[in-house]
Amino acid sequence: MRNILITVMMLIVVAVMFNTIIAQDNTGTKARIENQGTTANTTIGNLQP
């Protein structure tokens, strides 16, 4: 029973960490990757042949 409780608590901690680090709207890793991708696309689009 104790092992199950520890496992469930660890899963909850991982889910909370994912939401606060990766999936946060403005400052999360996902938002940073999207911003860098947009910047790269704009830079590439502005290149002159």
Steps between C-alpha positions, in 0.01 A plus 500: 500500500783739582667434164180587315465824695858602424452418132180705478660793677799490265268499198319804637830681553606422142167627363528825697859551391403443137225759524721761666816448292393383155141601439486843664340752263752783475825387660496124459735301282231450236444877469873565475540242224206651310647850534839387374335319208304810407817710515687249282216491244490880485877521458499241223207671330685833501811364327568656162617273215 
